[in-house]
Amino acid sequence: MHWASTFAERIISERGEKKEYICESGVTPSGHCHIGHFREAITTSLVAMALEDMGHKSRHIHMWDDYDRFRKVPANVPSSYSEYIGLPDYLVPDPDGCHKSFADHFIEPFEKSIAEAGMKPDFLRASEQYQKGIYRENIKIALDKKDKLIELLNSQRGGEKLSLDWYPVSIYCPKCGKDLTKITSYDGEYGLSYTCKCGFEETADLRKANYIKLKWRVDWPSRWAQLGVDYEPYGKDHGTQGGSADTGQKIIQEIFNKPPIIGVTYEFVSLKGASGKMSSSKGNVVLPSDILNVMEPDVLRYIFVKTKPSKELKIALDLDFLNIYDEFDRVEVTYFSDEDITKREKYDKLYEFSNIWGYKSLPAQPSFRFMSVLVQITSDVDRIIKILKKEGHISKELTETDIERIKTRARLSANWVKLYAPDMIKFELLEKAPEITLSKEQREGLRVISDLVQGEDLSDVELHNRIYEIATNIPIEPKKLFEAIYLVLIGKESGPKAAAFINALEKDFVIQRFRSY
């Protein structure tokens, strides 16, 4: 059983039959929403999808915690933004001036990537929820049970304990907008007195004030209780013993009198070869849009679908990037095949949870590995399709869906070559024959290969074997003959698989070039 289906079964078992199961993810938009945040969203989305797959109604809520305070100035943001520290994120201006606020600057591109990856959550904003007074009752409950909260939180704190004058809420001053406030007293009813560093002071009425916010450790379980959340994943920094998820489970039961949620800790996501956790504030992040610029959405989904949340995930953008594409294509072929039922059953959910296009039959599968060669030969999609047909990578008859996929892979592979491919993969087809010195044996080898290309159409394997035969007959070391092929075509001593490369080029071009020496 797929891991998402396992969680869905557990939710149904522990939460009982419900009209609708609520699955939540959430991010504070205080910096770029990176691929680690994407893992939280898709881990939630997949469990909601598994619930639907089992015949139950589900709702995926994605909460934007834009009511959190602006704590520090992130990398690549002017240091002058320190003047906004203490404001809620949704009131901090966008440093680039292209969005309504600092929070919106990071929300918009992430929502776009989420949609592109086939997710359709209900996006909620904490700022709007607090302003609507949705959590007023929970704020009063938390204040009434302040001493119990202090006791509960202190039991989980290894360092400095909370003092008796601690309060479970913070207040955004209605005059300066910042949370530089200090609560002086709570009257046990609805009056909460405080002072602000700006000089403002008042006794706020809990029934009317919409600028009082629960502190994080209380805010999170309050949300679970208020929205009826059944399931939420969280990063391992929250999932440690005594961490915010641990205390949240206690608070939802002992303070808000609601059952604990089904939670799961997910591991961090990083780029292969990179070290350390990605941090929005430090700026060392990879965005979902960065990956989607070189990878189809269903392949990106597949990476997360096949990996249990508890397993660390390293995404490769180097040569191993091609391996994940090969793997996805094999799974897709197996899914639509009747040959190996056992393997197909294993792959069913892997593919169904990845496939956002609703394919009912196997679509065209131009090898991404081969496409990364073709796009360096030509940008003409019609010519690429012609080569793919000639080389047997696709069928002769193509649907509009097939053509669209070929165009997509051509665009993405060109981006990958430009942005991430190692130098050994990159080449430029030389328009003119380079002025180089070749040995007599190399020149003879090129001439014989040109005769071979002119005379008959050979498959890649056949041509590869014939090149080795030619090297033996001359004789010349195969390595030296292959070097000559690459030198006269791309000016390098190595390159893509020679036979496939030669077959992808126009015959007349190859013949003329090889006979120039």
C-alpha positions in Angstrom: 0.0 0.0 0.0 1.3 3.5 -0.9 2.3 5.6 2.1 -0.4 8.2 1.4 -3.0 5.5 1.5 -1.7 4.2 4.7 -2.1 7.6 6.3 -5.6 7.9 4.8 -6.6 4.6 6.4 -5.2 5.7 9.8 -7.1 9.0 9.6 -10.4 7.2 8.9 -9.7 4.7 11.7 -8.7 7.2 14.4 -11.0 10.1 13.5 -14.0 8.0 12.6 -16.4 8.5 9.7 -16.8 12.1 8.8 -18.6 14.1 6.0 -15.2 15.7 5.2 -11.7 15.2 6.3 -9.5 18.2 6.7 -5.8 18.0 5.7 -3.7 21.1 6.3 -0.4 22.5 5.3 1.0 25.9 6.1 3.9 28.3 5.4 5.0 31.7 6.8 5.7 33.8 3.7 8.7 35.6 5.3 11.0 34.7 2.4 11.1 32.5 -0.7 8.8 29.5 -0.4 11.3 26.8 -1.4 11.1 23.1 -2.4 11.0 22.1 1.3 7.8 24.0 1.7 6.6 22.3 -1.5 7.1 18.9 0.3 4.7 20.0 3.0 2.1 21.0 0.5 2.3 17.9 -1.7 2.6 15.5 1.3 -0.8 17.0 2.5 -2.3 17.0 -1.0 -1.4 13.3 -1.6 -3.1 12.2 1.6 -6.2 14.2 0.7 -6.0 12.6 -2.7 -5.7 9.1 -1.1 -8.8 9.8 1.0 -10.7 10.8 -2.1 -9.4 7.6 -3.8 -11.0 5.6 -1.0 -14.3 7.3 -1.6 -14.2 9.9 1.2 -14.6 13.7 0.8 -11.5 15.7 1.8 -10.4 19.3 1.9 -6.8 20.5 1.6 -6.3 23.8 3.4 -3.1 25.7 2.9 -2.6 28.3 5.5 -0.6 31.4 4.8 0.8 32.6 8.2 1.1 36.2 7.0 0.0 37.4 10.4 3.4 36.3 11.9 5.7 39.2 12.8 8.4 40.4 10.5 11.3 39.0 12.7 14.5 39.9 10.7 15.6 41.2 7.4 16.2 38.3 4.9 19.2 38.1 2.6 18.8 40.2 -0.6 16.5 42.6 1.1 17.7 46.2 1.9 19.0 46.6 5.5 16.7 49.6 5.8 13.8 47.1 6.2 14.8 46.7 9.8 12.4 49.6 10.4 9.5 47.2 9.7 10.6 44.6 12.3 7.6 43.9 14.6 4.9 44.5 11.9 2.9 41.5 10.6 4.3 40.2 7.3 1.2 41.2 5.4 1.7 44.9 6.3 5.4 45.0 5.3 5.8 46.6 1.8 7.2 44.6 -1.1 10.9 45.6 -1.5 10.6 45.1 -5.3 7.3 47.1 -5.5 5.6 44.4 -7.6 3.1 43.1 -5.1 0.8 44.5 -2.5 3.0 43.4 0.4 6.2 41.6 1.5 4.1 38.4 2.1 2.3 38.6 -1.3 5.7 38.8 -3.0 6.4 35.3 -1.9 2.9 33.9 -1.8 2.0 34.5 -5.5 4.9 32.5 -7.2 4.4 29.6 -4.8 0.7 29.4 -5.4 1.5 29.5 -9.2 3.9 26.5 -8.8 1.4 24.6 -6.6 -1.2 25.0 -9.3 1.3 24.0 -12.0 2.0 20.8 -10.0 -1.6 19.8 -10.0 -2.6 20.9 -6.5 -5.8 22.8 -5.7 -5.8 23.6 -2.0 -8.1 26.2 -0.4 -5.7 29.0 0.4 -6.4 30.8 3.7 -4.7 33.7 5.2 -4.1 34.0 9.0 -4.3 37.8 8.8 -7.8 37.6 7.4 -8.9 35.0 9.9 -7.7 37.0 12.9 -9.3 40.2 11.5 -12.6 38.3 11.1 -12.4 37.3 14.8 -12.4 33.5 14.0 -10.1 32.8 16.9 -11.6 35.2 19.5 -13.1 32.4 21.6 -9.8 30.5 21.6 -7.9 33.6 22.6 -10.1 33.9 25.7 -9.8 30.2 26.4 -6.0 30.5 26.3 -6.0 33.6 28.6 -8.3 31.9 31.0 -6.0 28.9 31.1 -2.8 30.8 31.1 -1.4 29.1 34.2 -2.2 25.7 32.8 -0.4 26.7 29.5 2.7 27.9 31.4 2.8 24.6 33.3 2.4 22.5 30.2 4.9 24.5 28.1 7.5 24.5 31.0 7.2 20.8 31.3 8.6 20.6 27.7 11.3 23.3 28.0 14.8 22.2 28.8 16.2 25.7 29.2 14.8 28.9 30.7 11.2 28.5 32.0 8.3 30.8 31.3 7.6 33.2 34.1 4.2 33.7 35.7 3.7 37.0 33.9 3.9 35.3 30.5 0.8 35.6 28.3 -0.2 33.3 25.4 -0.9 36.2 23.1 0.9 39.1 21.5 -0.8 42.4 20.5 -0.2 44.5 17.3 -0.5 48.1 18.5 -3.3 49.8 16.6 -1.3 53.0 16.6 2.2 51.9 15.3 1.1 48.5 14.0 4.0 46.6 15.7 3.9 44.0 18.4 6.3 45.9 20.6 3.7 45.7 23.3 3.7 44.5 26.9 0.6 43.1 28.5 0.1 44.4 32.0 -3.0 42.6 33.1 -6.0 40.5 32.2 -9.2 41.1 34.1 -10.5 37.5 33.7 -13.4 38.7 31.5 -12.7 40.6 28.3 -10.3 43.3 29.3 -6.6 43.0 28.3 -4.5 45.9 29.3 -1.1 46.7 27.6 1.4 49.3 26.8 3.4 49.8 23.6 7.0 51.2 23.2 5.5 53.9 20.9 3.7 55.3 24.0 0.2 54.0 23.2 -1.7 52.1 25.9 -5.2 50.8 26.4 -7.4 48.1 27.7 -8.5 46.1 24.7 -11.9 44.4 24.6 -11.4 40.8 23.5 -14.9 40.8 21.9 -13.9 43.6 19.5 -10.1 43.8 19.2 -8.9 42.2 16.0 -5.2 42.8 16.5 -4.6 40.2 19.3 -2.7 37.1 18.1 -2.0 33.8 19.8 1.6 33.0 20.1 3.0 30.3 17.9 2.9 27.3 20.3 -0.7 28.1 21.1 -1.8 29.4 17.7 -1.1 26.2 15.9 -3.2 23.9 18.0 -5.9 26.6 18.2 -6.1 26.5 14.4 -6.4 22.7 14.5 -9.2 22.9 16.9 -11.0 25.8 15.1 -10.8 24.3 11.6 -11.3 20.7 12.6 -8.0 19.6 11.2 -7.5 15.8 10.9 -4.0 15.6 9.4 -1.0 17.9 9.0 2.6 17.1 8.2 5.5 19.2 9.6 9.2 19.5 9.3 11.4 17.5 11.7 12.5 20.8 13.4 8.8 21.0 14.6 8.5 17.2 15.2 11.3 16.8 17.8 10.4 15.7 21.4 9.1 18.8 23.2 8.9 20.7 19.8 5.9 22.7 18.7 4.1 19.7 17.2 4.5 17.8 20.5 3.3 20.6 22.7 0.5 21.4 20.1 -0.9 17.9 20.5 -1.1 18.4 24.3 -2.5 21.9 24.0 -5.3 20.9 21.6 -6.4 18.2 24.1 -5.8 19.9 27.5 -6.6 23.5 26.6 -9.1 23.4 23.7 -10.7 20.0 24.6 -10.4 18.5 21.1 -8.8 15.2 20.0 -5.1 15.2 18.7 -4.6 15.4 15.0 -2.8 12.8 12.9 0.6 14.3 12.4 3.7 13.1 10.4 7.2 14.5 10.5 8.8 14.9 7.1 12.5 15.1 6.4 14.2 18.1 4.8 14.7 18.4 1.0 18.0 19.5 -0.5 19.9 19.6 -3.7 22.2 16.7 -4.3 25.7 17.8 -3.3 24.4 20.7 -1.2 24.8 20.8 2.6 22.7 22.1 5.4 19.0 23.1 5.6 17.5 25.5 3.1 16.6 28.8 4.7 14.4 31.5 3.2 16.0 34.2 5.3 19.5 33.2 4.3 18.6 33.0 0.6 20.1 29.5 0.0 17.0 28.0 -1.5 15.7 26.2 -4.5 12.3 27.2 -5.6 9.6 24.9 -7.0 9.6 27.1 -10.1 13.3 26.4 -10.5 12.6 22.7 -10.8 9.5 23.2 -12.9 11.6 25.2 -15.3 13.5 22.0 -16.2 11.1 19.2 -15.2 7.5 18.3 -16.1 5.1 18.6 -13.1 4.2 14.9 -13.1 7.9 13.9 -12.9 8.4 16.4 -10.0 5.3 14.9 -8.3 6.7 11.4 -8.8 9.9 12.3 -6.8 7.7 13.0 -3.8 5.1 10.3 -4.5 7.8 7.6 -4.4 9.6 8.9 -1.3 8.1 8.4 2.1 7.9 11.7 4.0 10.2 10.3 6.7 13.0 9.8 4.2 15.4 12.7 3.4 15.1 13.8 -0.2 18.0 15.0 -2.3 17.0 16.3 -5.7 19.6 16.0 -8.4 20.0 18.6 -11.2 23.3 17.1 -12.4 23.6 13.9 -14.6 21.4 12.0 -12.1 18.6 14.3 -13.2 18.4 12.2 -16.4 18.1 9.0 -14.3 14.9 10.2 -12.6 13.4 10.9 -16.0 14.4 7.4 -17.2 12.8 5.9 -14.1 9.6 7.8 -14.5 9.3 6.7 -18.1 9.7 3.1 -17.1 7.0 3.4 -14.5 4.7 5.0 -17.0 5.3 2.2 -19.5 4.7 -0.5 -16.9 1.5 1.2 -15.8 0.0 1.0 -19.3 1.4 -2.5 -19.9 -0.4 -5.8 -19.4 2.8 -7.8 -19.3 3.8 -7.7 -15.7 0.7 -7.5 -13.5 2.7 -7.8 -10.2 4.9 -4.9 -11.1 2.1 -2.9 -12.5 0.1 -3.2 -9.3 3.1 -2.0 -7.4 3.3 1.0 -9.7 -0.4 1.8 -9.8 -0.5 4.5 -7.1 3.0 5.7 -8.0 1.8 6.7 -11.4 -1.8 7.6 -10.6 -0.7 10.0 -7.8 1.9 11.5 -10.2 -0.1 11.8 -13.4 -2.0 15.1 -13.4 -2.9 15.0 -17.1 -5.3 12.0 -16.9 -3.6 10.0 -19.6 -5.7 7.0 -20.5 -3.1 5.4 -22.8 0.7 5.6 -23.0 1.7 9.1 -24.4 4.8 9.7 -26.5 8.0 9.3 -24.5 10.8 11.1 -26.2 13.8 10.2 -24.0 14.8 13.3 -22.0 18.4 12.0 -22.2 18.3 12.0 -26.0 16.4 15.3 -26.1 19.2 17.0 -24.3 21.4 16.1 -27.3 18.8 17.0 -29.9 18.1 20.5 -28.6 21.8 21.3 -29.0 21.6 20.3 -32.6 18.4 22.2 -33.5 15.6 24.2 -31.8 13.2 23.3 -34.7 10.6 21.0 -33.1 9.5 19.6 -36.4 13.1 18.5 -37.1 13.3 17.1 -33.6 10.1 15.1 -34.2 11.6 13.9 -37.6 14.8 12.7 -35.8 12.8 11.0 -33.0 10.7 9.1 -35.6 13.8 8.1 -37.6 15.6 6.9 -34.5 12.5 5.0 -33.3 12.0 7.0 -30.1 8.4 7.8 -31.0 5.7 6.3 -33.2 5.0 7.5 -36.7 1.5 8.6 -35.8 1.3 11.3 -33.1 -1.7 12.8 -31.4 -1.9 16.5 -30.3 -1.2 15.3 -26.8 2.0 13.5 -28.0 3.2 16.6 -29.9 2.5 18.8 -26.9 4.6 16.5 -24.7 7.5 16.5 -27.2 7.4 20.3 -27.3 7.4 20.5 -23.5 10.3 18.1 -23.1 12.2 20.0 -25.8 11.8 23.2 -24.0 12.6 21.8 -20.6 15.7 19.8 -21.8 17.0 23.0 -23.5 16.6 24.8 -20.1 18.4 22.0 -18.3 21.3 21.9 -20.7 21.7 25.7 -20.3 21.3 25.9 -16.6 22.4 22.7 -14.9 24.0 20.2 -17.3 27.7 19.4 -16.7 30.2 20.6 -19.3 30.7 17.0 -20.5 27.1 17.1 -21.7 27.3 20.4 -23.4 28.4 20.9 -27.0 28.0 23.2 -30.0 27.7 21.8 -33.5 30.4 23.5 -35.5 29.1 25.3 -38.6 32.5 25.0 -40.4 35.0 22.2 -40.4 37.6 23.1 -37.8 41.3 23.5 -38.8 42.7 20.5 -37.0 45.4 17.9 -37.7 44.3 14.3 -37.8 46.3 11.2 -38.3 46.2 9.2 -41.6 44.2 6.5 -39.8 41.7 8.9 -38.3 41.1 10.5 -41.8 40.6 7.1 -43.3 38.2 6.1 -40.5 36.1 9.2 -41.1 36.0 8.5 -44.9 34.8 4.9 -44.4 32.2 6.0 -41.9 30.9 8.6 -44.4 30.6 5.9 -47.1 28.7 3.8 -44.6 26.3 6.7 -43.8 25.8 7.5 -47.5 25.1 3.9 -48.4 22.4 2.7 -46.0 20.3 3.5 -43.0 21.6 1.9 -39.9 20.2 1.8 -36.4 22.3 3.3 -33.6 23.4 -0.2 -32.4 24.3 -1.3 -35.9 26.3 1.9 -36.6 28.1 1.7 -33.3 29.2 -1.9 -34.0 30.3 -1.0 -37.6 32.5 1.9 -36.2 34.3 -0.7 -34.1 34.7 -3.0 -37.1 36.1 -0.1 -39.1 38.6 0.7 -36.3 39.7 -3.0 -36.3 40.2 -3.1 -40.1 42.2 0.1 -40.5 43.6 -0.6 -37.7 43.2 2.3 -35.2 42.4 2.4 -31.5 38.6 2.9 -31.3 39.2 5.7 -28.8 41.2 7.6 -31.4 38.5 7.2 -34.1 35.8 8.4 -31.7 38.0 11.4 -30.8 38.2 12.3 -34.5 34.4 12.1 -34.9 33.9 14.5 -32.0 36.7 16.9 -33.0 35.4 17.5 -36.5 31.8 17.8 -35.3 31.9 19.7 -32.0 35.6 20.6 -31.5 35.9 18.4 -28.4 37.5 15.0 -27.8 34.3 13.5 -26.3 30.6 14.0 -26.6 27.2 12.3 -26.8 27.0 8.6 -28.0 28.6 8.8 -31.4 26.3 6.5 -33.4 23.1 8.2 -32.1 24.7 11.6 -32.6 25.6 10.8 -36.2 22.2 9.4 -37.0 20.6 12.5 -35.6 22.5 14.8 -38.0 21.6 15.4 -41.6 23.3 12.8 -43.8 24.8 15.3 -46.2 26.2 17.4 -43.4 28.0 14.3 -41.9 29.3 13.1 -45.3 30.6 16.5 -46.2 32.2 17.1 -42.8 33.9 13.7 -42.6 35.3 14.0 -46.2 36.8 17.4 -45.5 39.9 15.8 -44.0 
